[in-house]
Amino acid sequence: MTFVEMLTQARTSREIQQKDFAAALNFTPQYVCDLEKGRRLGSVEFVNRLCDWLGANDRERKKWHLAGARSHGWNI
């Protein structure tokens, strides 16, 4: 599953709108929209805030960071 797919699923499975999701993570709605459309790459700060918001354990956090790194083109 790609970072875009993971992000979209994380938001939609909780039935939260992009603007509310963005506000919860303290990012702009445009940034979240761009991430979900694959127009931007997620920053480490974004992934950290997302994992905090999700209550991700260490294993889940690693999964998110690896997906984010792969979206940047890193072969991990």
Backbone atoms as SQL, in Angstrom:
CREATE TABLE atoms (id INTEGER PRIMARY KEY, chain TEXT, resi INTEGER, resn TEXT, atom TEXT, x REAL, y REAL, z REAL);
INSERT INTO atoms VALUES
  (1, 'A', 1, 'MET', 'N', 0.852, -1.177, 0.000),
  (2, 'A', 1, 'MET', 'CA', 0.000, 0.000, 0.000),
  (3, 'A', 1, 'MET', 'C', 0.898, 1.241, 0.000),
  (4, 'A', 2, 'THR', 'N', 0.575, 2.201, -0.825),
  (5, 'A', 2, 'THR', 'CA', 1.380, 3.417, -0.922),
  (6, 'A', 2, 'THR', 'C', 1.038, 4.386, 0.218),
  (7, 'A', 3, 'PHE', 'N', 1.889, 5.377, 0.380),
  (8, 'A', 3, 'PHE', 'CA', 1.654, 6.403, 1.394),
  (9, 'A', 3, 'PHE', 'C', 0.316, 7.102, 1.146),
  (10, 'A', 4, 'VAL', 'N', 0.035, 7.430, -0.109),
  (11, 'A', 4, 'VAL', 'CA', -1.228, 8.095, -0.467),
  (12, 'A', 4, 'VAL', 'C', -2.420, 7.220, -0.080),
  (13, 'A', 5, 'GLU', 'N', -2.348, 5.947, -0.403),
  (14, 'A', 5, 'GLU', 'CA', -3.440, 5.033, -0.063),
  (15, 'A', 5, 'GLU', 'C', -3.602, 4.892, 1.446),
  (16, 'A', 6, 'MET', 'N', -2.484, 4.775, 2.159),
  (17, 'A', 6, 'MET', 'CA', -2.535, 4.660, 3.621),
  (18, 'A', 6, 'MET', 'C', -3.157, 5.903, 4.247),
  (19, 'A', 7, 'LEU', 'N', -2.733, 7.064, 3.767),
  (20, 'A', 7, 'LEU', 'CA', -3.227, 8.332, 4.309),
  (21, 'A', 7, 'LEU', 'C', -4.720, 8.488, 4.063),
  (22, 'A', 8, 'THR', 'N', -5.136, 8.244, 2.848),
  (23, 'A', 8, 'THR', 'CA', -6.547, 8.371, 2.502),
  (24, 'A', 8, 'THR', 'C', -7.387, 7.395, 3.316),
  (25, 'A', 9, 'GLN', 'N', -6.911, 6.170, 3.446),
  (26, 'A', 9, 'GLN', 'CA', -7.645, 5.172, 4.219),
  (27, 'A', 9, 'GLN', 'C', -7.708, 5.557, 5.703),
  (28, 'A', 10, 'ALA', 'N', -6.622, 6.073, 6.247),
  (29, 'A', 10, 'ALA', 'CA', -6.607, 6.472, 7.656),
  (30, 'A', 10, 'ALA', 'C', -7.662, 7.541, 7.927),
  (31, 'A', 11, 'ARG', 'N', -7.796, 8.474, 6.996),
  (32, 'A', 11, 'ARG', 'CA', -8.768, 9.556, 7.174),
  (33, 'A', 11, 'ARG', 'C', -10.195, 9.072, 6.929),
  (34, 'A', 12, 'THR', 'N', -10.415, 8.410, 5.810),
  (35, 'A', 12, 'THR', 'CA', -11.787, 8.032, 5.441),
  (36, 'A', 12, 'THR', 'C', -12.358, 6.948, 6.352),
  (37, 'A', 13, 'SER', 'N', -11.506, 6.080, 6.866),
  (38, 'A', 13, 'SER', 'CA', -12.012, 5.035, 7.761),
  (39, 'A', 13, 'SER', 'C', -12.510, 5.629, 9.076),
  (40, 'A', 14, 'ARG', 'N', -12.038, 6.815, 9.395),
  (41, 'A', 14, 'ARG', 'CA', -12.500, 7.516, 10.599),
  (42, 'A', 14, 'ARG', 'C', -13.608, 8.517, 10.290),
  (43, 'A', 15, 'GLU', 'N', -13.995, 8.535, 9.021),
  (44, 'A', 15, 'GLU', 'CA', -15.078, 9.405, 8.545),
  (45, 'A', 15, 'GLU', 'C', -14.862, 10.861, 8.947),
  (46, 'A', 16, 'ILE', 'N', -13.657, 11.346, 8.675),
  (47, 'A', 16, 'ILE', 'CA', -13.311, 12.732, 8.980),
  (48, 'A', 16, 'ILE', 'C', -13.003, 13.450, 7.669),
  (49, 'A', 17, 'GLN', 'N', -13.480, 14.672, 7.553),
  (50, 'A', 17, 'GLN', 'CA', -13.240, 15.457, 6.344),
  (51, 'A', 17, 'GLN', 'C', -11.801, 15.961, 6.331),
  (52, 'A', 18, 'GLN', 'N', -11.313, 16.235, 5.128),
  (53, 'A', 18, 'GLN', 'CA', -9.940, 16.707, 4.983),
  (54, 'A', 18, 'GLN', 'C', -9.661, 17.932, 5.833),
  (55, 'A', 19, 'LYS', 'N', -10.583, 18.882, 5.853),
  (56, 'A', 19, 'LYS', 'CA', -10.334, 20.123, 6.591),
  (57, 'A', 19, 'LYS', 'C', -10.216, 19.863, 8.089),
  (58, 'A', 20, 'ASP', 'N', -11.027, 18.951, 8.610),
  (59, 'A', 20, 'ASP', 'CA', -10.960, 18.618, 10.030),
  (60, 'A', 20, 'ASP', 'C', -9.715, 17.795, 10.347),
  (61, 'A', 21, 'PHE', 'N', -9.353, 16.917, 9.431),
  (62, 'A', 21, 'PHE', 'CA', -8.145, 16.125, 9.557),
  (63, 'A', 21, 'PHE', 'C', -6.926, 17.041, 9.575),
  (64, 'A', 22, 'ALA', 'N', -6.894, 17.980, 8.648),
  (65, 'A', 22, 'ALA', 'CA', -5.788, 18.934, 8.575),
  (66, 'A', 22, 'ALA', 'C', -5.697, 19.758, 9.857),
  (67, 'A', 23, 'ALA', 'N', -6.831, 20.209, 10.352),
  (68, 'A', 23, 'ALA', 'CA', -6.840, 21.010, 11.582),
  (69, 'A', 23, 'ALA', 'C', -6.327, 20.191, 12.765),
  (70, 'A', 24, 'ALA', 'N', -6.713, 18.932, 12.828),
  (71, 'A', 24, 'ALA', 'CA', -6.271, 18.068, 13.930),
  (72, 'A', 24, 'ALA', 'C', -4.755, 17.882, 13.923),
  (73, 'A', 25, 'LEU', 'N', -4.165, 17.911, 12.728),
  (74, 'A', 25, 'LEU', 'CA', -2.720, 17.720, 12.591),
  (75, 'A', 25, 'LEU', 'C', -1.960, 19.037, 12.509),
  (76, 'A', 26, 'ASN', 'N', -2.696, 20.146, 12.521),
  (77, 'A', 26, 'ASN', 'CA', -2.123, 21.497, 12.425),
  (78, 'A', 26, 'ASN', 'C', -1.388, 21.717, 11.098),
  (79, 'A', 27, 'PHE', 'N', -2.024, 21.260, 10.018),
  (80, 'A', 27, 'PHE', 'CA', -1.560, 21.512, 8.660),
  (81, 'A', 27, 'PHE', 'C', -2.722, 22.131, 7.897),
  (82, 'A', 28, 'THR', 'N', -2.448, 22.704, 6.742),
  (83, 'A', 28, 'THR', 'CA', -3.522, 23.315, 5.964),
  (84, 'A', 28, 'THR', 'C', -4.317, 22.243, 5.223),
  (85, 'A', 29, 'PRO', 'N', -5.591, 22.515, 4.980),
  (86, 'A', 29, 'PRO', 'CA', -6.389, 21.574, 4.183),
  (87, 'A', 29, 'PRO', 'C', -5.795, 21.350, 2.787),
  (88, 'A', 30, 'GLN', 'N', -5.211, 22.386, 2.212),
  (89, 'A', 30, 'GLN', 'CA', -4.602, 22.256, 0.886),
  (90, 'A', 30, 'GLN', 'C', -3.434, 21.274, 0.911),
  (91, 'A', 31, 'TYR', 'N', -2.642, 21.329, 1.968),
  (92, 'A', 31, 'TYR', 'CA', -1.510, 20.408, 2.097),
  (93, 'A', 31, 'TYR', 'C', -2.005, 18.962, 2.151),
  (94, 'A', 32, 'VAL', 'N', -3.016, 18.709, 2.968),
  (95, 'A', 32, 'VAL', 'CA', -3.570, 17.356, 3.084),
  (96, 'A', 32, 'VAL', 'C', -4.168, 16.910, 1.749),
  (97, 'A', 33, 'CYS', 'N', -4.881, 17.797, 1.083),
  (98, 'A', 33, 'CYS', 'CA', -5.449, 17.475, -0.229),
  (99, 'A', 33, 'CYS', 'C', -4.330, 17.124, -1.210),
  (100, 'A', 34, 'ASP', 'N', -3.285, 17.926, -1.230),
  (101, 'A', 34, 'ASP', 'CA', -2.157, 17.659, -2.128),
  (102, 'A', 34, 'ASP', 'C', -1.494, 16.321, -1.814),
  (103, 'A', 35, 'LEU', 'N', -1.384, 15.979, -0.541),
  (104, 'A', 35, 'LEU', 'CA', -0.822, 14.686, -0.164),
  (105, 'A', 35, 'LEU', 'C', -1.685, 13.541, -0.681),
  (106, 'A', 36, 'GLU', 'N', -2.994, 13.664, -0.477),
  (107, 'A', 36, 'GLU', 'CA', -3.903, 12.595, -0.896),
  (108, 'A', 36, 'GLU', 'C', -3.986, 12.459, -2.415),
  (109, 'A', 37, 'LYS', 'N', -3.720, 13.526, -3.128),
  (110, 'A', 37, 'LYS', 'CA', -3.734, 13.476, -4.595),
  (111, 'A', 37, 'LYS', 'C', -2.357, 13.128, -5.161),
  (112, 'A', 38, 'GLY', 'N', -1.355, 12.988, -4.286),
  (113, 'A', 38, 'GLY', 'CA', -0.006, 12.657, -4.732),
  (114, 'A', 38, 'GLY', 'C', 0.750, 13.818, -5.338),
  (115, 'A', 39, 'ARG', 'N', 0.275, 15.040, -5.103),
  (116, 'A', 39, 'ARG', 'CA', 0.932, 16.231, -5.658),
  (117, 'A', 39, 'ARG', 'C', 2.073, 16.720, -4.772),
  (118, 'A', 40, 'ARG', 'N', 2.085, 16.272, -3.530),
  (119, 'A', 40, 'ARG', 'CA', 3.152, 16.629, -2.587),
  (120, 'A', 40, 'ARG', 'C', 3.579, 15.369, -1.866),
  (121, 'A', 41, 'LEU', 'N', 4.761, 15.445, -1.271),
  (122, 'A', 41, 'LEU', 'CA', 5.290, 14.339, -0.493),
  (123, 'A', 41, 'LEU', 'C', 5.196, 14.686, 0.982),
  (124, 'A', 42, 'GLY', 'N', 4.847, 13.717, 1.788),
  (125, 'A', 42, 'GLY', 'CA', 4.704, 13.951, 3.220),
  (126, 'A', 42, 'GLY', 'C', 6.048, 14.189, 3.887),
  (127, 'A', 43, 'SER', 'N', 6.083, 15.178, 4.747),
  (128, 'A', 43, 'SER', 'CA', 7.301, 15.477, 5.492),
  (129, 'A', 43, 'SER', 'C', 7.394, 14.564, 6.713),
  (130, 'A', 44, 'VAL', 'N', 8.580, 14.496, 7.283),
  (131, 'A', 44, 'VAL', 'CA', 8.768, 13.728, 8.513),
  (132, 'A', 44, 'VAL', 'C', 7.887, 14.306, 9.612),
  (133, 'A', 45, 'GLU', 'N', 7.792, 15.618, 9.671),
  (134, 'A', 45, 'GLU', 'CA', 6.949, 16.271, 10.673),
  (135, 'A', 45, 'GLU', 'C', 5.483, 15.864, 10.503),
  (136, 'A', 46, 'PHE', 'N', 5.026, 15.822, 9.270),
  (137, 'A', 46, 'PHE', 'CA', 3.642, 15.403, 9.023),
  (138, 'A', 46, 'PHE', 'C', 3.421, 13.969, 9.500),
  (139, 'A', 47, 'VAL', 'N', 4.329, 13.076, 9.136),
  (140, 'A', 47, 'VAL', 'CA', 4.188, 11.671, 9.529),
  (141, 'A', 47, 'VAL', 'C', 4.211, 11.546, 11.053),
  (142, 'A', 48, 'ASN', 'N', 5.087, 12.288, 11.711),
  (143, 'A', 48, 'ASN', 'CA', 5.131, 12.239, 13.176),
  (144, 'A', 48, 'ASN', 'C', 3.822, 12.707, 13.798),
  (145, 'A', 49, 'ARG', 'N', 3.285, 13.802, 13.303),
  (146, 'A', 49, 'ARG', 'CA', 2.011, 14.300, 13.840),
  (147, 'A', 49, 'ARG', 'C', 0.876, 13.326, 13.552),
  (148, 'A', 50, 'LEU', 'N', 0.877, 12.763, 12.357),
  (149, 'A', 50, 'LEU', 'CA', -0.139, 11.783, 11.986),
  (150, 'A', 50, 'LEU', 'C', -0.076, 10.573, 12.919),
  (151, 'A', 51, 'CYS', 'N', 1.115, 10.064, 13.149),
  (152, 'A', 51, 'CYS', 'CA', 1.269, 8.899, 14.028),
  (153, 'A', 51, 'CYS', 'C', 0.838, 9.216, 15.455),
  (154, 'A', 52, 'ASP', 'N', 1.152, 10.418, 15.925),
  (155, 'A', 52, 'ASP', 'CA', 0.691, 10.825, 17.257),
  (156, 'A', 52, 'ASP', 'C', -0.828, 10.840, 17.307),
  (157, 'A', 53, 'TRP', 'N', -1.434, 11.426, 16.272),
  (158, 'A', 53, 'TRP', 'CA', -2.893, 11.532, 16.202),
  (159, 'A', 53, 'TRP', 'C', -3.545, 10.150, 16.140),
  (160, 'A', 54, 'LEU', 'N', -2.919, 9.244, 15.408),
  (161, 'A', 54, 'LEU', 'CA', -3.447, 7.888, 15.283),
  (162, 'A', 54, 'LEU', 'C', -3.191, 7.042, 16.529),
  (163, 'A', 55, 'GLY', 'N', -2.266, 7.489, 17.365),
  (164, 'A', 55, 'GLY', 'CA', -1.880, 6.682, 18.519),
  (165, 'A', 55, 'GLY', 'C', -1.075, 5.462, 18.087),
  (166, 'A', 56, 'ALA', 'N', -0.271, 5.649, 17.050),
  (167, 'A', 56, 'ALA', 'CA', 0.486, 4.547, 16.460),
  (168, 'A', 56, 'ALA', 'C', 1.564, 4.037, 17.411),
  (169, 'A', 57, 'ASN', 'N', 1.685, 2.704, 17.454),
  (170, 'A', 57, 'ASN', 'CA', 2.771, 2.113, 18.232),
  (171, 'A', 57, 'ASN', 'C', 4.051, 2.162, 17.394),
  (172, 'A', 58, 'ASP', 'N', 5.157, 1.680, 17.946),
  (173, 'A', 58, 'ASP', 'CA', 6.443, 1.770, 17.245),
  (174, 'A', 58, 'ASP', 'C', 6.425, 1.053, 15.894),
  (175, 'A', 59, 'ARG', 'N', 5.782, -0.096, 15.835),
  (176, 'A', 59, 'ARG', 'CA', 5.716, -0.846, 14.576),
  (177, 'A', 59, 'ARG', 'C', 4.922, -0.085, 13.513),
  (178, 'A', 60, 'GLU', 'N', 3.770, 0.464, 13.912),
  (179, 'A', 60, 'GLU', 'CA', 2.950, 1.236, 12.972),
  (180, 'A', 60, 'GLU', 'C', 3.677, 2.508, 12.531),
  (181, 'A', 61, 'ARG', 'N', 4.358, 3.142, 13.462),
  (182, 'A', 61, 'ARG', 'CA', 5.116, 4.360, 13.164),
  (183, 'A', 61, 'ARG', 'C', 6.183, 4.070, 12.112),
  (184, 'A', 62, 'LYS', 'N', 6.867, 2.948, 12.281),
  (185, 'A', 62, 'LYS', 'CA', 7.898, 2.555, 11.314),
  (186, 'A', 62, 'LYS', 'C', 7.275, 2.337, 9.940),
  (187, 'A', 63, 'LYS', 'N', 6.106, 1.698, 9.905),
  (188, 'A', 63, 'LYS', 'CA', 5.404, 1.450, 8.635),
  (189, 'A', 63, 'LYS', 'C', 5.087, 2.763, 7.931),
  (190, 'A', 64, 'TRP', 'N', 4.607, 3.754, 8.683),
  (191, 'A', 64, 'TRP', 'CA', 4.281, 5.056, 8.102),
  (192, 'A', 64, 'TRP', 'C', 5.535, 5.754, 7.580),
  (193, 'A', 65, 'HIS', 'N', 6.606, 5.715, 8.362),
  (194, 'A', 65, 'HIS', 'CA', 7.842, 6.382, 7.929),
  (195, 'A', 65, 'HIS', 'C', 8.444, 5.694, 6.705),
  (196, 'A', 66, 'LEU', 'N', 8.379, 4.371, 6.648),
  (197, 'A', 66, 'LEU', 'CA', 8.881, 3.666, 5.466),
  (198, 'A', 66, 'LEU', 'C', 8.053, 4.006, 4.229),
  (199, 'A', 67, 'ALA', 'N', 6.744, 4.045, 4.378),
  (200, 'A', 67, 'ALA', 'CA', 5.873, 4.406, 3.244),
  (201, 'A', 67, 'ALA', 'C', 6.169, 5.831, 2.786),
  (202, 'A', 68, 'GLY', 'N', 6.379, 6.728, 3.742),
  (203, 'A', 68, 'GLY', 'CA', 6.729, 8.096, 3.394),
  (204, 'A', 68, 'GLY', 'C', 8.052, 8.185, 2.667),
  (205, 'A', 69, 'ALA', 'N', 9.036, 7.438, 3.132),
  (206, 'A', 69, 'ALA', 'CA', 10.357, 7.435, 2.476),
  (207, 'A', 69, 'ALA', 'C', 10.258, 6.884, 1.061),
  (208, 'A', 70, 'ARG', 'N', 9.464, 5.830, 0.895),
  (209, 'A', 70, 'ARG', 'CA', 9.298, 5.262, -0.447),
  (210, 'A', 70, 'ARG', 'C', 8.603, 6.253, -1.393),
  (211, 'A', 71, 'SER', 'N', 7.697, 7.052, -0.834),
  (212, 'A', 71, 'SER', 'CA', 7.026, 8.050, -1.678),
  (213, 'A', 71, 'SER', 'C', 8.002, 9.113, -2.167),
  (214, 'A', 72, 'HIS', 'N', 9.109, 9.264, -1.442),
  (215, 'A', 72, 'HIS', 'CA', 10.171, 10.194, -1.852),
  (216, 'A', 72, 'HIS', 'C', 11.126, 9.547, -2.845),
  (217, 'A', 73, 'GLY', 'N', 10.888, 8.259, -3.161),
  (218, 'A', 73, 'GLY', 'CA', 11.720, 7.567, -4.129),
  (219, 'A', 73, 'GLY', 'C', 12.880, 6.804, -3.513),
  (220, 'A', 74, 'TRP', 'N', 12.927, 6.734, -2.193),
  (221, 'A', 74, 'TRP', 'CA', 14.000, 5.998, -1.541),
  (222, 'A', 74, 'TRP', 'C', 13.715, 4.509, -1.645),
  (223, 'A', 75, 'ASN', 'N', 14.704, 3.737, -1.987),
  (224, 'A', 75, 'ASN', 'CA', 14.570, 2.295, -2.135),
  (225, 'A', 75, 'ASN', 'C', 14.882, 1.622, -0.798),
  (226, 'A', 76, 'ILE', 'N', 13.860, 1.520, 0.023),
  (227, 'A', 76, 'ILE', 'CA', 14.028, 0.946, 1.368),
  (228, 'A', 76, 'ILE', 'C', 13.293, -0.372, 1.430);
